[in-house]
Amino acid sequence: METDSALATLAALAHPTRLDAFRLLIRHEPEGLSTGQLVEASKLSQSTLSTHLAVLAGAGLVTAEKRGRQQIQRANIDRLRALMSFLVKDCCQGRPELCEPLLAELTCC
């Protein structure tokens, strides 16, 4: 991941509604959630939530898949992994023991 891509991804997450929606989708991987379920959980109108989903999709964080008459929204775990790797790539100046607490926290996920 390049810096511009990381910034776009972080910018997409820098809104409470989008961050909440993304975290909810993460909790429901790999099944995803229908747009209707996300609307219900967020208590927003469908058009407002769709706008936020479009921002997340534009940043590569969310993908939509049509299943019957429903749109299933899914978190893009590969994109999240790329962002996390970008953020910690040069972590700890070659001293892995300093990163162990971070890695242990991520391992339980």
N, C-alpha and C positions, 0 to 999 in steps of 0.2 A: 504494500500500500504506500502510495506517495503522500506527501504532506497535504496537497490540495484535496485529495480524496478523503484523507482523515479529517480535515477541517469541515468538509461538506457533511460527513457522517456525524461528526460531533455537533454541528449546527442543527442538523435534523433532530437530534436528541435533546437539544437545548430548549425545549418547550415542555412544560409539565404534562400536557395532554399527550403529546407524542411519546414522551418518556414512559408515562404510565401505560399507554397502549403497547409499546414495544416490550416492556417488562411483562405485561399480561400475556403477550404472544410467546415470549420465552418460556413462561410457565406452562404453556399448552403445546409445546413441541413434543412430538413431531406431528400431532394431529392438526394443530392450528385451530382457529375459531372462525365462525362465519362473521361476515360484516354485521349482521343483525345482533349477534352475541356481543360483539365489541361495542355497538351502539348502546345496547342495554347496560353493559358494564360501565360505560363512560357517562351515561345519562346525557349525552349530546344528541343533536339531531343527526340524521344520517348524512346530510350534506356537509355539516361541519366536520364530522369524523372522517368522511371521505377526503376532505381537503387535507387533513392531517396525515391520513394514510398515503396520499399521493406524495407528500413531502418525504415520508419514510421510504416509500418505494423508489422515489427519485434518487435517494441516497443509497439505494441498494440494500436497505435494512429489512424490507418487507416484500414478500411476493404474494401474488393472488393466484388462486387456482379455481377454476370453475368446476363445481361438483353438482351436477343436476341444475337446479335453479339457484343455488347458493354460490357466493364467492367466498372461498376459504382463504383467510389471511394467515400467512406463516412468517415467522421471524427467519431471517437469513442468518443462520448460525455461522456460516463461512465468513460472512461479512463482519460479524461480531468478532470472530476469532482473528481476522486480519487486523481489525482495529486494535484489539487487545495486544496483539503481537507488535504492532507499530508503536504503541505507547510504551511498551517495556523492552523493546528490542535491545537497547543499549543500557539496560538496567544494571545498576550496581557496579559499574566500571570493572567488570570481570570478577566480581566477588559474589558468587552465587549464594553464599550464606545470607547475604543481605536481602535477597529476593525470596528466600524460602518461605517466609510467612505469607507473602502474596501468592506464591504457587500453591501452598497448602490450602489457602482459602478458595482458589479457583478449582483445585482438584475435587473438592466435595461437590462441586456443581455437576 
